[in-house]
Amino acid sequence: MAAMAKRRRWPVVLGVLAVVLSGAYYWLILEVPAPPGRWKLDMAEVRRLAQSLPGDRPREIRVERVSDFKFPGAITRAGAGWGWLQMSVYSYQLVFPSHTAIIDTGLNEPIPGGTLDRASYGRVSKALSAADLIVITHEHFDHLGGLVAQPNLAALLKVARLTQEQVSYPDRLSPGKFPPGALDGYQPLDYDRAVAVAPGVVLVRAPGHTPGSQLVYVLRADGTEYLFLGDVAWRELNVTEPRERPRLSALLIKEDRGNVTDQLTELHRLAQSEPRVHQVPGHDPAVVDRFIAEHLLEAGFGP
């Protein structure tokens, strides 16, 4: 009788376990939070700032594909399938008539399981040395690591406009790190909502993915508009069908899902109402390749 009672309990135990596991899977992988409404994008103010500094605006934007890696789709967007997605690491060069600027600096070592284009990284390193301005979308290794690995970092920090948050959370840069004493005396950029850092170039605070996350708006000389999203959106689908990364990803990278959900909601609204603002996700090779084909971006840094 006891053995029969145990056999009868097994379906109940398995049923309870299935319910618990299903609930955990939904909570960790599928659930999408409602946007709390804490973050708004004031494009009128951003455009005003872009034209507030005298001087020539950038005439073209060039791109280097420094590294490739793959992530499961379900890690990049809540509710997506588990198939592998191609991801790439980029650095961008703003070409002004008389100088250049850099957005993001790539990394000097491949992400585990990925590849590194050392020729591309070499061109990024050369471009960093020639740049008059360096800005970073956020403080993760695949965006800031290429800068901190440069042997002439002390000279580059003189033109790098890193924010207070981007230098205050060294754990977010791991496995990269600033050399000891590199930031001694460095005066980071501190601003409220948005700030112009060059003619046609505006930084927009977007904390959430990291404390120092920001968007970079660029107004080209011919009036073409860009919004570099950093890792607010890894891929275009995060914006066009707005879904944040799953809670599991957010927990692993210490991300504020509420803030990022707000930002994706605003970016989706912008994509719907103002498609002429070309949004550039952090790691979407299909978007970058399309923009290259349309000559919105030019492949490879110049001399």
Number of C-alpha atoms within 10 A of each C-alpha: 6 7 8 8 9 10 11 11 12 11 11 11 11 11 12 12 12 12 12 12 12 12 14 12 14 16 14 18 20 20 17 21 15 11 17 12 13 10 20 13 18 12 11 9 12 23 18 13 21 24 18 15 15 10 12 15 23 25 15 19 25 19 22 22 21 27 25 19 18 16 14 14 17 20 22 23 25 24 18 16 13 12 11 13 17 15 20 23 23 27 27 24 28 25 20 18 13 8 12 20 24 24 23 27 31 30 27 24 21 18 16 8 9 14 15 20 15 15 11 20 23 13 16 30 20 15 20 26 14 15 18 17 21 23 21 27 29 30 29 26 22 27 24 26 23 22 27 22 18 16 10 13 18 15 11 20 19 13 16 22 18 22 23 15 18 24 19 13 15 15 12 20 20 14 12 22 16 16 11 7 9 13 14 7 7 14 13 17 15 12 12 7 16 20 19 21 18 22 21 26 26 24 25 22 21 26 20 22 25 23 21 23 24 29 23 23 26 28 22 22 16 10 12 14 18 19 20 22 27 25 22 29 29 21 23 20 16 22 25 15 12 22 24 31 30 24 25 17 19 18 12 8 13 15 18 16 23 19 21 26 28 24 27 23 24 20 24 21 16 18 16 12 10 11 12 12 16 19 21 23 22 25 24 20 20 14 17 22 15 12 16 16 12 10 13 18 19 20 18 17 19 14 7
